[in-house]
Amino acid sequence: MSSCTDPLHLNEIQLFKELKRNLSGSTDETRNILEIRDDILYVWNADKCCLQTLNVGATRGKFDEDIPYQDPFQTLQPTDPPIFEVLNISINETATQVAIWGNLGIAVIELPKRWGKDAAFQGGKEIILCASHCFGDFSATTEIRKARWHPGSTNDSHLLVLTSENIFRLYECEINGTPKLVKSWKVGRTPMTSTRSKVPNFASLGDTAVDFDFATPTLRKPELFAGQDINEAKNSVDWNQIEWPILVLRGNGEVLIVRENVLYDNSDKPVVYGSLSMYPETDDNYGIDSCSIMCIQTTPPIVVIAMCNGKIYHAILLKETPDENVDDKKTWSQYGSSYSLHTPDDALYIFECIEMELGLFFTDDDKKYNCPIYVHNDKGNKSRYFCSHNAGIHMVSLPMVSQLDNYINNMNEKIEDSFLPSLSNESSSHYLICTRTKHTEIDEPTPILGFGLIQEPCVLIALLHTGDVVDLSVIDPHYLPRVELSEPVVTSAQKVNKESFDMYIKNLFKNDTSQPITKLGKQSMTLKECVELLFHVTQIFRRQHFVRQDKAREEINKKIRALKALKTHLLKETDTLMETKKELQQTAERLAERYEDIKDKQEELARRAEEVLRLVNYKEPSMSPSERAEAEELKRMNDKIQDLRVRLKQLKKKANQQSVLMENTEIIEKQKEIIFSKNQVEAIRENLSKMTKDIKNMVVQVKNLEEEVGM
């Protein structure tokens, strides 16, 4: 590959050399075994059954050095290698797990930690063994249509899989754990025939889901937060109250929508609504060969539906407005054996259709080529997306995204016609890489095997069917990075919309056709065919490009002349301002000198005042009256303390004497104990009884005397 299509020299790296040698060349359908996340390129090596990584950012920097360079790629070897053919890889947002899947199976690989130089996996280890888990709960006739990581998962571990049986399966893939099936539900009837047959079955094609994507998250019950302030609503909204609607695309172009929180809702089956009405209505319902769908996260969401014939429809997902003329609103449900479709409240409003050129053809009589188209979003720029297919890669610019953003940002202000989205700026398609031309044989496969994007600046990396790698800088002439102001500028004057000069030049360069990088087939072309191709390209450049280049050059020259005149005037103004600046500087210098003198004088006076105070304090009496009074008080308190100490000693001495005296008294009393004999005890008892009787007689006499006296 030439340097113009490989400025990063990726084809010189051993990783892609081995990958090119191992490609069998029998691949006939577009797939995506390459993905880029945080400047790390992941690619699946089918020959070694492993995932290989490359730090593209570090590689780009080291190629500019003059030192010998070694390939920095690492090999992530899964513990349970898949036995099926891997067609796609998908990395979750936190870059902790990779889902690899094909038609007959799916597996999840846990990514190791990154540290050290260039943030390599496990510090730069060449081969790393990674835990992997294969899903084995699919039947023999079941094929996997699509697998996406659920954006509403709090730990980024939920994987949603769509199978050919019109069944959704939600798996929870926790780190260091075995994946488990959380729930499954149907979105259509099960096809009666085997889906592994390459012959299309038109009886079941229309009811078969071919792709799905997540729409913008919404509240499950928005009426609960009606009338609340935005900040209050943010604090009161629970994560379980947010749902991620799922848009499901059928082969006949019908779009279903799945609501309810499939992650945290305890109900067995989410509610499936469909099919969504499409406006304006058409007889063929916008085609019968739909192949992929993508929802751009805007407000309201923009839905992209791709057809196999190269047509792409852009629609806005809105609530369907009921027809007031119709009295009886249709309320219906289609019931199957184990599923039901309810009447949707949403509708798709198609606002434009673009048709891509699948391959390069010279005349309108050339046979058109049809193939499935796969859409890829650009995380760094929502105003564009990319399409990969068997004939190459397209980039589609979508100016409606920026118009919707401007409309939403000005909703609180007075809505004028200039704020309303307009269809004057139509979307455009740019053919970036072409792998199919008029001279390519009908049966010759030319698919794209891998697609990835490096952000800031945006670089597209594509893996072709031949094993060659193409990396191109992507330049969108209709996109300008938005510079966010720190604070919104509010003005009461009427806003005037003015087209910037760079946008004016970009509009001059806007083309209906593009010149992609052409990858010709393996067969050599004749001289006549080469001249014919060269003449065709030259004519396109003359008609489409050179005229616009001349017009843009004239406009740029006029702008340059105007800017030069403005520059001359500004230079004169600058000279005047410089003179004024010099005068202000001289005045500032004089004021600064006076300030320094005053400051020095003030510091000197402060030092003199401190010295005077020190001398005054030094010459005062030894003690002030208050200090003398306090000293006398302290002396009196000291005398009292000494007196109390003497008394305390006397009391302790008396207490010791009393204790000794008490001990002696107890001893003496024990020695003087009286012991009576038996006769003495009897005599005492007789005397006591006699005395008791005498006392009773005396009491009686006293009472008698009291009665006689009358007391």
PARO-356090 format. One line per 5 residues: number of its first residue (from 1); their letters; for each residue x, y, z of C-alpha. Coordinates in steps of 0.25 Angstrom, whole numbers, padded with zeros to 4 digits, always signed. Each point is the difference from the previous one (the first is absolute). Layout:
NUM	A	X/Y/Z ~ ...
This chain:
1	MSSCT	+0000/+0000/+0000 ~ +0005/+0014/-0003 ~ +0002/+0010/+0011 ~ -0011/+0009/-0005 ~ -0010/-0011/+0005
6	DPLHL	+0008/-0005/+0011 ~ +0007/+0012/+0007 ~ +0001/-0007/+0013 ~ +0008/-0012/-0006 ~ -0010/-0010/+0006
11	NEIQL	+0003/-0010/-0012 ~ +0014/+0000/+0004 ~ -0003/-0006/+0014 ~ +0001/-0014/+0002 ~ -0014/-0001/+0006
16	FKELK	-0006/+0003/-0013 ~ +0010/-0007/-0008 ~ -0004/-0013/+0007 ~ -0015/+0003/-0001 ~ +0002/+0002/-0015
21	RNLSG	+0007/-0013/-0002 ~ -0011/-0007/+0008 ~ -0012/+0005/-0007 ~ -0006/-0011/-0009 ~ -0006/+0010/-0010
26	STDET	-0013/-0008/+0000 ~ -0007/+0011/+0008 ~ -0012/+0005/-0008 ~ -0008/+0009/+0010 ~ +0004/+0012/+0008
31	RNILE	+0004/-0002/+0014 ~ +0007/+0008/+0011 ~ +0011/-0007/+0007 ~ +0007/+0013/+0003 ~ -0003/+0011/+0010
36	IRDDI	+0007/+0011/+0007 ~ -0003/+0005/+0014 ~ +0009/+0011/+0007 ~ +0011/-0001/-0011 ~ +0001/-0015/+0002
41	LYVWN	-0003/-0008/-0013 ~ -0006/-0014/+0003 ~ +0000/-0010/-0012 ~ -0004/-0015/+0000 ~ +0010/-0010/-0005
46	ADKCC	-0008/-0012/-0005 ~ +0012/-0008/-0002 ~ +0005/+0001/+0014 ~ -0014/+0001/+0006 ~ +0005/+0012/+0008
51	LQTLN	-0003/+0015/+0001 ~ +0012/+0009/-0003 ~ +0002/+0014/+0004 ~ +0008/+0012/-0005 ~ +0002/+0014/+0006
56	VGATR	-0002/+0008/-0012 ~ +0003/+0013/+0007 ~ +0014/-0005/+0005 ~ +0002/-0006/-0014 ~ -0002/+0013/-0007
61	GKFDE	+0010/+0007/+0009 ~ +0011/-0010/-0001 ~ -0001/-0001/-0015 ~ +0006/+0014/-0001 ~ +0012/-0003/+0008
66	DIPYQ	+0013/-0005/-0006 ~ +0003/-0011/+0009 ~ -0003/-0015/-0003 ~ -0015/-0003/+0003 ~ -0006/-0013/+0005
71	DPFQT	-0014/-0004/-0002 ~ -0008/+0004/+0013 ~ -0012/-0009/-0002 ~ -0005/-0009/+0011 ~ -0007/-0014/-0001
76	LQPTD	-0012/-0002/+0009 ~ -0002/-0015/+0001 ~ -0014/-0004/+0004 ~ -0001/-0012/+0010 ~ -0011/-0006/-0007
81	PPIFE	+0002/+0003/-0015 ~ -0013/+0000/-0009 ~ -0002/-0011/-0010 ~ -0009/+0009/-0008 ~ +0004/+0010/-0011
86	VLNIS	+0001/+0013/+0006 ~ -0006/+0011/-0008 ~ -0001/+0012/+0009 ~ +0006/+0005/+0013 ~ -0006/+0010/+0009
91	INETA	+0007/+0007/+0012 ~ -0008/+0006/+0012 ~ +0001/+0015/+0004 ~ +0009/-0003/+0011 ~ +0009/-0008/-0008
96	TQVAI	+0000/-0012/+0010 ~ -0006/-0011/-0009 ~ -0001/-0003/-0015 ~ -0011/-0008/-0006 ~ +0004/-0008/-0012
101	WGNLG	-0012/-0006/-0008 ~ -0003/-0007/-0013 ~ -0013/-0006/-0006 ~ +0002/-0013/+0008 ~ +0005/+0005/+0014
106	IAVIE	+0004/+0011/+0009 ~ +0011/+0001/+0011 ~ +0005/+0011/+0010 ~ +0015/+0003/+0003 ~ +0004/+0007/+0012
111	LPKRW	+0011/+0011/-0003 ~ +0012/+0001/+0009 ~ +0004/+0012/+0008 ~ +0009/+0010/-0007 ~ +0012/+0007/+0006
116	GKDAA	+0015/+0004/-0003 ~ +0006/+0006/-0012 ~ -0011/+0004/-0011 ~ -0011/-0006/+0010 ~ +0002/-0014/-0006
121	FQGGK	-0007/-0012/+0005 ~ +0007/-0006/+0013 ~ +0012/+0010/-0003 ~ +0003/-0005/-0014 ~ -0001/-0016/+0002
126	EIILC	+0001/-0006/-0014 ~ -0011/-0011/+0002 ~ -0010/+0001/+0010 ~ -0010/-0011/+0004 ~ -0014/+0007/+0002
131	ASHCF	-0013/-0007/+0006 ~ -0010/-0002/-0010 ~ -0014/-0007/+0000 ~ -0008/-0006/-0012 ~ -0015/+0001/-0001
136	GDFSA	-0005/-0014/-0003 ~ -0015/+0001/+0003 ~ -0004/+0002/-0015 ~ -0007/-0011/-0009 ~ +0007/-0006/-0012
141	TTEIR	-0008/+0008/-0010 ~ +0001/+0014/+0008 ~ +0009/+0011/-0006 ~ +0004/+0013/+0007 ~ -0005/+0012/-0007
146	KARWH	+0006/+0011/+0009 ~ +0006/+0002/+0014 ~ +0002/+0013/+0007 ~ +0004/+0004/+0014 ~ -0011/+0007/+0007
151	PGSTN	+0003/+0014/+0003 ~ -0009/+0001/+0012 ~ +0008/-0011/+0008 ~ +0006/+0006/+0013 ~ +0012/-0009/+0000
156	DSHLL	+0000/-0001/-0016 ~ -0001/-0015/+0000 ~ -0014/-0002/-0006 ~ +0001/-0006/-0015 ~ -0013/+0000/-0008
161	VLTSE	+0000/-0010/-0012 ~ -0010/-0001/-0011 ~ -0002/-0014/-0007 ~ -0006/-0005/-0013 ~ -0012/-0006/+0008
166	NIFRL	-0005/+0015/+0003 ~ +0005/-0002/+0015 ~ +0007/+0010/+0008 ~ +0010/-0006/+0011 ~ +0005/+0009/+0011
171	YECEI	+0013/-0005/+0007 ~ +0007/+0005/+0012 ~ +0015/-0002/-0002 ~ +0007/+0004/+0013 ~ +0015/+0001/+0001
176	NGTPK	+0006/-0013/+0006 ~ -0014/-0007/-0001 ~ -0008/-0009/-0009 ~ -0010/+0007/-0010 ~ -0014/-0003/+0004
181	LVKSW	-0013/+0002/-0008 ~ -0008/+0011/+0007 ~ -0012/-0001/-0009 ~ -0005/-0002/-0014 ~ -0012/+0004/-0008
186	KVGRT	-0006/-0001/-0015 ~ -0002/+0011/-0009 ~ -0006/-0008/-0011 ~ -0004/-0014/-0005 ~ +0010/-0011/-0001
191	PMTST	+0004/-0002/-0015 ~ -0004/-0014/-0004 ~ +0012/-0003/-0009 ~ +0014/-0001/+0004 ~ +0007/+0013/+0000
196	RSKVP	+0014/-0006/-0004 ~ -0005/-0002/-0014 ~ +0006/+0011/-0010 ~ -0013/+0000/-0008 ~ -0009/+0011/+0005
201	NFASL	-0014/-0004/+0005 ~ -0009/+0011/-0004 ~ -0011/-0006/+0009 ~ +0007/+0003/+0012 ~ +0010/+0011/-0004
206	GDTAV	-0010/+0012/+0003 ~ -0002/-0005/+0014 ~ +0015/-0003/+0003 ~ +0007/+0011/+0009 ~ +0014/+0003/-0007
211	DFDFA	+0005/+0011/+0009 ~ -0003/+0009/+0013 ~ +0006/+0012/+0007 ~ -0003/+0008/+0013 ~ -0007/+0013/-0001
216	TPTLR	+0001/+0012/+0009 ~ -0003/-0003/+0014 ~ -0013/+0004/+0006 ~ -0008/+0000/+0013 ~ -0009/-0011/+0002
221	KPELF	-0011/+0009/+0007 ~ +0003/+0014/-0004 ~ -0013/+0004/+0006 ~ +0005/-0002/+0014 ~ +0010/+0012/-0002
226	AGQDI	-0009/+0009/-0007 ~ +0001/+0015/+0006 ~ +0013/-0003/+0007 ~ +0013/+0008/-0002 ~ +0011/-0006/-0009
231	NEAKN	+0009/-0001/+0012 ~ -0010/-0006/+0009 ~ -0004/-0010/-0010 ~ +0015/-0004/-0002 ~ +0001/-0003/+0015
236	SVDWN	-0013/-0008/+0001 ~ +0002/-0008/-0012 ~ +0004/-0014/+0003 ~ +0009/-0009/-0010 ~ -0011/-0010/+0000
241	QIEWP	-0010/+0011/-0006 ~ +0008/+0002/-0012 ~ -0003/-0010/-0012 ~ +0008/-0002/-0013 ~ -0010/-0002/-0011
246	ILVLR	+0005/-0011/-0010 ~ -0003/+0003/-0015 ~ -0001/-0014/-0008 ~ +0001/+0000/-0015 ~ -0007/-0011/-0008
251	GNGEV	+0004/-0004/-0014 ~ -0012/+0006/-0006 ~ +0003/+0014/+0005 ~ -0009/+0000/+0012 ~ +0005/+0005/+0013
256	LIVRE	-0004/-0005/+0014 ~ +0003/+0007/+0013 ~ +0002/-0008/+0013 ~ -0002/+0008/+0013 ~ +0000/-0003/+0015
261	NVLYD	+0013/+0000/+0008 ~ +0006/-0014/-0005 ~ +0011/+0001/+0010 ~ -0007/+0003/+0013 ~ -0014/-0003/-0003
266	NSDKP	-0005/-0013/+0007 ~ -0011/-0003/-0010 ~ +0003/-0012/-0009 ~ -0002/+0006/-0013 ~ +0002/+0015/-0005
271	VVYGS	-0011/+0006/-0008 ~ +0002/+0000/-0015 ~ -0007/+0011/-0008 ~ -0001/-0001/-0015 ~ +0001/+0003/-0011
276	LSMYP	+0003/+0014/+0000 ~ -0007/+0009/-0010 ~ +0009/+0007/-0010 ~ -0004/+0014/-0006 ~ -0002/+0003/-0011
281	ETDDN	-0006/-0013/-0003 ~ +0005/-0007/-0013 ~ -0005/-0013/-0007 ~ +0012/-0008/+0002 ~ +0002/+0005/+0015
286	YGIDS	+0014/+0005/-0004 ~ +0005/-0013/-0005 ~ +0000/-0015/+0003 ~ +0015/-0003/+0001 ~ +0004/+0007/+0013
291	CSIMC	+0013/-0004/+0006 ~ +0004/+0009/+0011 ~ -0005/+0011/+0010 ~ +0007/+0010/+0008 ~ -0005/+0010/+0010
296	IQTTP	+0008/+0013/+0002 ~ -0002/+0005/+0014 ~ -0006/+0014/-0002 ~ -0012/+0006/+0005 ~ -0009/-0004/-0007
301	PIVVI	+0007/-0013/-0004 ~ +0004/-0001/-0015 ~ -0002/-0014/-0006 ~ +0009/-0005/-0012 ~ -0006/-0012/-0008
306	AMCNG	+0009/-0006/-0010 ~ -0005/-0008/-0012 ~ +0008/-0010/-0008 ~ -0002/+0008/-0013 ~ +0008/+0012/+0005
311	KIYHA	-0011/+0008/+0005 ~ +0001/+0006/+0014 ~ -0012/+0007/+0007 ~ +0001/+0010/+0011 ~ -0012/+0001/+0009
316	ILLKE	-0003/+0007/+0013 ~ -0007/-0008/+0011 ~ -0012/+0008/+0006 ~ -0013/-0003/+0007 ~ -0011/-0002/-0010
321	TPDEN	-0010/+0011/-0001 ~ -0014/-0006/+0000 ~ -0009/+0003/-0012 ~ -0011/+0009/+0005 ~ -0009/-0004/-0012
326	VDDKK	+0001/-0014/+0003 ~ -0010/-0003/+0011 ~ +0004/-0015/+0003 ~ +0014/-0001/+0004 ~ +0006/-0013/-0004
331	TWSQY	+0003/-0008/+0013 ~ +0005/-0014/-0004 ~ +0010/-0011/+0004 ~ +0006/-0011/-0008 ~ +0001/-0012/+0008
336	GSSYS	+0009/-0012/-0003 ~ +0003/-0013/+0007 ~ +0009/+0007/+0010 ~ +0000/+0015/-0003 ~ -0009/+0012/-0003
341	LHTPD	+0002/+0013/-0007 ~ -0007/+0012/+0006 ~ -0004/+0013/-0007 ~ +0012/+0010/+0000 ~ -0001/+0014/+0004
346	DALYI	+0012/+0004/-0008 ~ +0002/+0002/-0014 ~ +0012/+0002/-0010 ~ -0001/+0013/-0008 ~ +0009/-0002/-0013
351	FECIE	+0007/+0013/-0004 ~ +0010/-0004/-0010 ~ +0005/-0012/-0008 ~ +0014/-0001/-0006 ~ +0005/-0010/-0010
356	MELGL	+0014/-0005/+0001 ~ +0008/-0005/-0012 ~ +0004/-0014/+0002 ~ +0012/-0001/-0008 ~ +0005/+0008/-0012
361	FFTDD	-0007/+0000/-0013 ~ +0002/+0008/-0012 ~ -0014/+0001/-0006 ~ -0014/-0002/+0004 ~ -0002/-0013/-0007
366	DKKYN	+0010/-0007/+0008 ~ -0006/-0010/+0009 ~ -0002/+0005/+0014 ~ +0006/-0008/+0012 ~ -0008/-0003/+0013
371	CPIYV	+0005/-0005/+0013 ~ -0002/+0001/+0015 ~ +0004/+0014/+0006 ~ +0005/+0001/+0014 ~ +0000/+0013/+0007
376	HNDKG	+0010/+0005/+0010 ~ -0001/+0012/+0009 ~ +0011/+0010/+0003 ~ +0001/+0002/+0015 ~ +0008/+0013/-0002
381	NKSRY	-0010/+0007/-0010 ~ -0015/-0003/+0000 ~ -0002/+0007/-0013 ~ +0006/-0011/-0008 ~ +0000/-0015/-0001
386	FCSHN	+0007/-0010/-0009 ~ -0005/-0012/-0008 ~ +0008/-0012/-0003 ~ -0005/-0010/-0011 ~ +0006/-0010/-0011
391	AGIHM	+0003/+0012/-0009 ~ +0008/+0009/+0010 ~ -0002/+0010/+0011 ~ -0009/+0013/-0001 ~ -0001/+0012/+0010
396	VSLPM	-0013/+0007/+0001 ~ -0001/+0014/+0006 ~ -0013/+0003/+0007 ~ -0002/+0015/+0002 ~ -0014/-0003/+0007
401	VSQLD	+0008/-0003/+0013 ~ +0006/+0014/+0002 ~ -0014/+0006/-0004 ~ -0007/-0008/+0011 ~ +0011/+0004/+0010
406	NYINN	-0002/+0015/-0003 ~ -0015/-0002/+0000 ~ +0000/-0007/+0014 ~ +0010/+0011/+0005 ~ -0009/+0011/-0004
411	MNEKI	-0013/-0006/+0005 ~ -0001/+0009/+0012 ~ +0002/+0012/-0008 ~ -0010/+0006/-0010 ~ -0001/-0010/-0012
416	EDSFL	+0003/+0006/-0013 ~ +0000/-0006/-0014 ~ +0015/+0000/+0000 ~ +0000/-0009/+0012 ~ -0009/-0011/-0007
421	PSLSN	+0007/-0012/-0006 ~ +0000/+0002/-0015 ~ +0002/-0010/-0011 ~ +0008/+0010/-0009 ~ +0013/-0006/+0005
426	ESSSH	-0002/-0015/-0005 ~ +0009/-0011/+0004 ~ +0011/-0004/-0009 ~ +0007/-0013/-0003 ~ +0015/-0001/-0002
431	YLICT	+0007/-0012/-0006 ~ +0013/-0002/+0008 ~ +0004/-0014/-0004 ~ -0004/-0008/-0012 ~ +0003/-0015/-0002
436	RTKHT	-0010/-0003/-0012 ~ +0000/+0006/-0014 ~ -0005/-0003/-0013 ~ +0011/-0009/-0003 ~ -0002/-0009/+0012
441	EIDEP	-0006/-0013/-0002 ~ -0014/-0003/+0005 ~ +0004/-0012/+0008 ~ +0013/+0007/+0005 ~ -0002/+0004/+0015
446	TPILG	+0005/+0013/+0005 ~ -0005/+0002/+0014 ~ +0005/+0009/+0011 ~ +0005/-0009/+0012 ~ +0003/+0011/+0010
451	FGLIQ	-0003/+0014/+0003 ~ +0005/+0009/+0011 ~ +0001/+0015/+0003 ~ +0011/+0008/+0008 ~ -0005/+0013/+0006
456	EPCVL	+0007/+0013/+0000 ~ +0004/+0001/-0011 ~ -0010/-0010/-0006 ~ +0007/-0011/-0008 ~ -0007/-0011/-0006
461	IALLH	+0006/-0014/+0000 ~ -0006/-0011/-0009 ~ +0004/-0014/-0003 ~ -0002/-0004/-0014 ~ -0004/-0014/-0005
466	TGDVV	+0015/-0002/-0005 ~ +0005/+0002/+0014 ~ +0006/+0014/-0004 ~ -0003/+0011/+0010 ~ -0004/+0014/-0004
471	DLSVI	+0001/+0012/+0010 ~ -0006/+0014/-0005 ~ -0001/+0013/+0007 ~ -0015/+0003/+0000 ~ -0004/+0014/-0004
476	DPHYL	-0014/+0004/+0001 ~ -0002/+0014/-0008 ~ -0014/+0002/+0007 ~ +0005/-0002/+0014 ~ +0006/+0010/+0009
481	PRVEL	+0004/-0003/+0015 ~ -0009/+0007/+0009 ~ +0007/+0010/+0010 ~ -0008/+0000/+0013 ~ +0000/+0013/+0007
486	SEPVV	+0003/+0000/+0015 ~ -0013/+0009/+0002 ~ -0011/+0002/-0009 ~ +0000/+0014/-0007 ~ -0014/+0006/+0003
491	TSAQK	-0004/+0012/-0009 ~ -0013/+0007/-0001 ~ +0003/+0004/-0015 ~ -0006/-0007/-0011 ~ +0008/-0012/-0005
496	VNKES	+0005/+0001/-0014 ~ +0004/-0013/-0007 ~ +0013/+0002/-0008 ~ +0006/-0011/-0008 ~ +0015/-0002/+0004
501	FDMYI	+0011/+0001/-0011 ~ +0005/-0014/+0002 ~ -0014/-0006/-0001 ~ -0002/+0009/-0013 ~ +0013/-0007/-0005
506	KNLFK	-0005/-0013/+0004 ~ -0013/+0001/-0007 ~ +0008/+0004/-0013 ~ +0007/-0013/+0002 ~ -0012/-0008/+0002
511	NDTSQ	-0001/-0011/-0010 ~ -0010/-0010/-0005 ~ +0010/-0010/-0003 ~ +0014/-0004/+0006 ~ +0012/-0007/-0004
516	PITKL	+0003/-0012/+0009 ~ +0013/-0008/+0001 ~ -0002/-0011/-0010 ~ +0005/-0014/+0003 ~ +0000/-0007/-0013
521	GKQSM	-0001/-0015/-0002 ~ +0011/-0010/-0001 ~ -0002/-0001/-0015 ~ +0008/+0010/-0008 ~ -0007/+0010/-0008
526	TLKEC	+0003/+0003/-0015 ~ +0005/+0013/-0005 ~ -0013/+0004/-0006 ~ -0007/-0003/+0014 ~ +0011/+0008/+0007
531	VELLF	-0002/+0012/-0009 ~ -0015/-0001/+0001 ~ +0001/+0000/+0015 ~ +0010/+0012/+0000 ~ -0009/+0008/-0010
536	HVTQI	-0012/-0002/+0008 ~ +0007/+0005/+0013 ~ +0006/+0012/-0007 ~ -0014/+0004/-0006 ~ -0006/-0001/+0014
541	FRRQH	+0011/+0009/+0006 ~ -0002/+0010/-0011 ~ -0015/+0001/+0001 ~ -0001/-0002/+0015 ~ +0013/+0004/+0007
546	FVRQD	+0008/+0010/-0008 ~ -0012/+0010/-0002 ~ -0002/+0000/+0014 ~ +0014/+0002/+0003 ~ +0001/+0012/-0009
551	KAREE	-0012/+0006/+0006 ~ +0005/-0002/+0014 ~ +0014/+0006/-0004 ~ -0007/+0013/-0005 ~ -0008/+0001/+0013
556	INKKI	+0012/-0002/+0009 ~ +0008/+0010/-0008 ~ -0011/+0010/+0002 ~ +0000/-0003/+0015 ~ +0015/+0001/+0000
561	RALKA	-0001/+0014/-0006 ~ -0010/+0004/+0010 ~ +0008/-0005/+0011 ~ +0012/+0007/-0004 ~ -0007/+0013/+0000
566	LKTHL	-0005/-0003/+0013 ~ +0014/-0004/+0005 ~ +0006/+0013/-0005 ~ -0011/+0008/+0008 ~ +0002/-0009/+0012
571	LKETD	+0015/+0002/+0000 ~ -0002/+0015/+0000 ~ -0009/-0001/+0012 ~ +0010/-0009/+0006 ~ +0011/+0010/-0001
576	TLMET	-0009/+0011/+0007 ~ -0003/-0010/+0011 ~ +0015/-0003/+0001 ~ +0003/+0015/+0002 ~ -0011/+0001/+0010
581	KKELQ	+0005/-0013/+0007 ~ +0014/+0006/+0001 ~ -0006/+0013/+0007 ~ -0008/-0008/+0010 ~ +0013/-0009/+0003
586	QTAER	+0008/+0013/+0003 ~ -0011/+0005/+0009 ~ -0001/-0013/+0007 ~ +0015/+0000/+0002 ~ -0001/+0014/+0006
591	LAERY	-0011/-0004/+0009 ~ +0008/-0013/+0004 ~ +0012/+0008/+0004 ~ -0008/+0009/+0009 ~ -0007/-0012/+0006
596	EDIKD	+0013/-0006/+0003 ~ +0005/+0013/+0007 ~ -0013/+0001/+0008 ~ +0001/-0015/+0004 ~ +0015/+0002/+0005
601	KQEEL	-0004/+0012/+0008 ~ -0012/-0007/+0006 ~ +0009/-0012/+0004 ~ +0010/+0010/+0006 ~ -0010/+0007/+0009
606	ARRAE	-0006/-0014/+0004 ~ +0014/-0004/+0005 ~ +0002/+0013/+0008 ~ -0014/-0002/+0006 ~ +0004/-0014/+0005
611	EVLRL	+0013/+0005/+0006 ~ -0007/+0011/+0007 ~ -0010/-0009/+0006 ~ +0011/-0010/+0004 ~ +0008/+0011/+0008
616	VNYKE	-0013/+0005/+0007 ~ -0003/-0014/+0005 ~ +0015/-0002/+0004 ~ -0001/+0013/+0009 ~ -0013/-0003/+0007
621	PSMSP	+0000/-0004/+0015 ~ +0002/-0015/+0003 ~ -0014/-0003/+0003 ~ -0013/+0007/-0003 ~ -0011/+0003/+0011
626	SERAE	-0008/-0012/-0005 ~ +0012/-0009/+0000 ~ +0003/+0004/+0014 ~ -0014/-0003/+0005 ~ +0000/-0013/-0006
631	AEELK	+0014/-0003/+0006 ~ -0006/+0004/+0014 ~ -0012/-0009/-0003 ~ +0010/-0012/-0003 ~ +0008/+0003/+0012
636	RMNDK	-0013/-0001/+0009 ~ -0004/-0013/-0007 ~ +0014/-0006/+0003 ~ -0001/+0004/+0015 ~ -0014/-0007/+0001
641	IQDLR	+0005/-0012/-0007 ~ +0012/-0001/+0010 ~ -0010/+0002/+0012 ~ -0009/-0011/-0006 ~ +0012/-0009/-0001
646	VRLKQ	+0003/+0001/+0015 ~ -0014/-0002/+0004 ~ -0001/-0012/-0009 ~ +0013/-0006/+0007 ~ -0007/+0002/+0013
651	LKKKA	-0012/-0007/-0004 ~ +0007/-0012/-0005 ~ +0008/-0001/+0013 ~ -0013/+0001/+0008 ~ -0007/-0010/-0009
656	NQQSV	+0012/-0010/+0003 ~ -0001/+0002/+0015 ~ -0015/-0002/+0000 ~ +0002/-0013/-0008 ~ +0010/-0005/+0010
661	LMENT	-0009/+0004/+0012 ~ -0012/-0008/-0006 ~ +0008/-0012/-0002 ~ +0004/+0000/+0015 ~ -0014/+0003/+0005
666	EIIEK	-0005/-0012/-0008 ~ +0011/-0009/+0007 ~ -0004/+0005/+0014 ~ -0015/-0002/-0002 ~ +0003/-0014/-0004
671	QKEII	+0008/-0003/+0013 ~ -0012/+0006/+0008 ~ -0010/-0009/-0004 ~ -0010/-0005/+0011 ~ -0004/-0014/+0002
676	FSKNQ	-0013/-0003/+0009 ~ -0002/-0013/+0007 ~ -0013/-0008/+0000 ~ -0005/+0005/+0013 ~ +0003/+0014/-0003
681	VEAIR	-0008/-0001/-0013 ~ -0012/-0005/+0008 ~ +0001/+0011/+0010 ~ +0001/+0010/-0011 ~ -0012/-0006/-0007
686	ENLSK	-0008/+0000/+0014 ~ +0003/+0015/+0002 ~ -0004/+0004/-0014 ~ -0013/-0007/+0001 ~ -0003/+0006/+0014
691	MTKDI	+0004/+0014/-0005 ~ -0009/-0002/-0012 ~ -0012/-0003/+0009 ~ +0003/+0012/+0008 ~ +0001/+0009/-0012
696	KNMVV	-0014/-0005/-0005 ~ -0006/+0002/+0014 ~ +0006/+0014/+0000 ~ -0006/+0003/-0014 ~ -0014/-0004/+0005
701	QVKNL	+0001/+0009/+0012 ~ +0004/+0011/-0009 ~ -0012/-0002/-0009 ~ -0009/+0000/+0012 ~ +0005/+0013/+0005
706	EEEVG	-0001/+0006/-0013 ~ -0015/-0004/+0000 ~ -0002/+0005/+0014 ~ +0007/+0014/-0003 ~ -0008/+0001/-0014
711	M	+0012/+0002/-0008
